[in-house]
Amino acid sequence: MQIDGAGRQQRGHVLLIAGDAAVRRRAVQVAPSANLAALGVLPASALLNSHVPSDTTYLDGARDPNTVLMRLRAAAATPGPLLVYLSGRLTLDRRGQGLHLALAGTTASTVRYTALPWDWLGTELAARPAGPTTVVLDLVADKSAWPVLQEYGSLPASPSAEVYGVVVPPAFAGGPHQVSAYTRHWIDQLRRSPTRPANLQLHAFAVGAAALPPGTLVLPATRELGPPAAPQAPPAPQAPPGQTSDPRPHIHALASGGRHQEAASLAQAWEQHVLQTHGYTSPEATHWAEIRADLARMAGNYRSATQLWINAGHTRLEHQPPDAPEVLAAAAGALYCWTQLKDQAAARDSGPELVRLLRALPSLEPRLLRLTQQRLEVLEGAVGGVG
């Protein structure tokens, strides 16, 4: 039995919320009810990545935002791990200009009264106890909400929550499957992986395999809403590497606060120290290369991030089995960053190395490799035809 700091037994909660379906030209773009049904066959322990006792709440077909708020508030009060999954149509209150999750029966003229204000999600999760909080989103933005999302570049939930998901644009035709591609691949990875992947790894593989429409907003984004977080005080300048406290929280705080160059320089300095101390092929050196890869991702430098993750994956394969979590995580990071590359030439150049890395992972879902190869073939044709 796990006990939290207040002496209470830890208990987890899974809250699955289905909003209104998104339909374009009579074709369903997202079917939230189907997504909830697919997630419902998974055990809560797999969704939460925890074996503490837990509860699961399904909200499908709700019409009153206050009903959803009550369920959200009750789930947020749980002392253990919490997963909130939301699927449906994101819309805009044209009068107040606030984003809302459309519920059953929501129309353009009734958004203020029949849809869930997006701000409520952040407000309720901000008061969470110390248990880990994960928010997973599979949404479609309608024509009123999409310009606002493009301006924001993100969709906030709570600073204390891990937020993963996709928001696809309004002008795309729905696929042949009822279950959304992103949610379907998230589920497939949970079923197929011999050990439960980390949430970021699940997210990266799902994004890479889903063949998302162009312009899809992928979360986490490199630019978040709100003012930059205040960075922690830096270590004493006279303290040499290896004799300060752990520098990683400070480096992460710099990057989270938008001070990407400072974070990258500090991480590179520590990497050089580790290389000299432990050697170029040491696990410590590979770990710092992965830190620099993630810092590049946070800064929006997907070209560098892709190459760093690919290199880390190959280095780990020299010393670890191909199904090791660290190897799979490096491949997930490389694949995710590669899918975010807008520069076709850069994506073409790093594509073959990525394919070689993915081919070395027998436990990887074959669809991921196949889609990567298909995209690379398109890129090679496009770049070759430019000249």
C-alpha positions, 0 to 999 in steps of 0.5 A, spaced: 500 500 500 502 506 497 501 512 502 502 519 500 505 525 505 499 526 509 498 519 511 492 517 506 492 511 501 494 513 494 489 512 489 489 514 482 483 516 477 482 516 470 477 521 467 475 520 460 471 525 457 468 525 450 465 532 447 461 533 441 463 529 434 467 533 429 463 532 422 465 535 415 461 534 409 458 528 413 464 525 414 466 524 421 473 527 423 473 525 430 468 520 434 469 521 441 465 516 443 469 511 439 475 513 442 473 512 449 470 505 448 477 503 445 481 506 451 476 503 456 478 496 454 485 498 457 486 497 464 487 503 468 494 501 471 496 501 463 493 508 462 496 511 469 503 507 469 501 505 476 499 499 480 495 503 485 488 502 486 484 507 482 477 509 479 475 510 472 470 515 470 467 515 463 463 522 461 460 521 454 454 525 451 454 530 457 450 536 455 451 540 461 458 543 462 457 544 470 456 536 470 463 535 467 466 540 472 463 536 478 467 530 475 473 534 473 473 537 480 472 530 483 478 527 479 482 532 481 482 531 488 485 524 488 491 524 492 494 519 487 496 519 479 491 522 475 490 521 467 485 526 464 483 524 456 479 529 452 476 528 445 472 532 441 471 538 437 474 545 440 470 551 439 470 558 440 465 563 444 465 568 439 462 573 444 468 572 450 473 569 445 474 563 450 476 556 447 471 551 449 470 543 448 463 543 445 459 538 448 453 534 445 448 539 442 453 545 442 451 550 437 455 556 435 450 560 438 450 556 445 457 555 446 457 559 452 451 555 456 453 548 453 460 547 452 466 546 457 470 553 458 477 550 456 480 555 462 476 550 467 481 544 466 487 548 468 483 551 474 481 545 477 488 541 475 492 547 478 489 545 485 491 538 484 495 534 490 502 532 489 500 526 485 503 526 477 498 529 472 497 527 465 492 530 460 491 527 453 488 530 448 485 528 441 481 534 438 479 537 432 478 545 432 473 548 428 473 554 423 472 559 429 477 556 434 483 554 429 485 562 428 486 562 435 490 556 436 494 558 430 495 565 434 497 561 441 501 556 438 499 551 444 493 549 448 495 550 455 492 545 461 496 546 467 503 548 468 503 542 473 501 537 468 504 533 463 500 535 456 500 530 450 496 530 444 494 533 437 489 538 435 487 537 427 485 543 423 478 544 421 479 543 413 481 535 413 477 529 411 476 524 416 479 517 415 476 510 414 477 508 422 472 510 427 477 511 432 482 517 431 489 515 428 493 518 434 488 515 440 489 508 436 496 508 435 497 510 443 493 504 444 497 500 440 503 502 443 500 500 450 498 493 447 504 491 443 510 494 448 513 489 452 514 494 458 510 500 459 513 506 455 513 513 458 508 518 456 513 522 452 515 515 448 507 513 447 506 520 444 512 521 440 510 514 436 503 515 436 505 522 432 509 519 428 505 513 426 498 517 425 499 520 418 496 527 421 494 532 417 498 538 415 498 544 420 496 539 426 498 542 432 502 537 436 503 538 444 507 539 447 509 545 443 515 549 443 512 555 445 507 555 451 502 561 453 503 565 459 510 569 461 516 565 462 517 562 468 522 565 473 529 561 472 532 558 479 538 561 481 544 559 477 550 555 481 556 559 484 560 561 478 567 558 481 564 551 482 567 546 477 563 541 474 562 535 478 562 539 485 555 543 484 549 540 485 545 537 480 545 542 474 539 539 470 533 542 474 537 549 473 538 547 465 531 545 464 528 552 468 533 556 463 530 552 457 522 553 460 523 560 461 525 561 454 533 562 455 535 557 450 542 559 448 544 559 456 541 552 457 544 549 451 551 552 453 551 550 460 548 543 457 554 543 452 559 545 458 557 539 462 557 534 457 564 536 455 566 535 463 562 528 462 566 526 456 573 527 459 571 524 466 567 518 463 569 517 456 565 518 449 561 512 449 559 512 456 552 512 459 553 518 462 555 521 456 549 519 452 545 521 457 547 528 456 547 528 449 540 526 450 539 532 454 541 536 449 537 533 444 531 535 448 533 542 449 534 543 442 526 540 441 524 545 446 528 551 442 524 549 436 531 546 433 528 540 430 534 539 425 539 538 431 534 535 435 533 529 430 540 528 429 542 528 436 536 523 438 538 518 432 546 519 434 544 517 441 539 511 439 545 508 435 550 509 441 545 506 446 544 500 441 552 498 441 551 497 449 544 495 450 538 490 447 534 493 442 528 493 446 531 497 452 526 503 454 532 507 453 533 505 446 526 506 444 525 512 448 531 515 443 528 512 437 521 515 439 525 522 440 528 522 433 522 520 430 517 525 433 522 531 432 523 528 424 516 529 423 516 536 426 521 538 420 518 543 416 525 544 411 524 538 406 532 538 405 533 537 412 528 532 413 531 528 407 538 528 409 536 525 416 531 520 414 536 515 412 539 514 418 532 514 422 530 509 418 536 505 419 535 506 427 528 504 426 530 497 422 534 495 428 528 495 433 524 489 432 519 490 437 517 497 433 510 497 430 512 495 423 507 501 421 512 506 424 517 504 419 513 503 413 510 510 414 517 513 415 520 510 409 514 512 405 515 520 407 522 519 406 520 517 399 516 523 398 521 527 400 526 525 396 522 526 390 520 533 392 527 535 393 530 531 387 524 535 383 526 542 385 533 542 381 
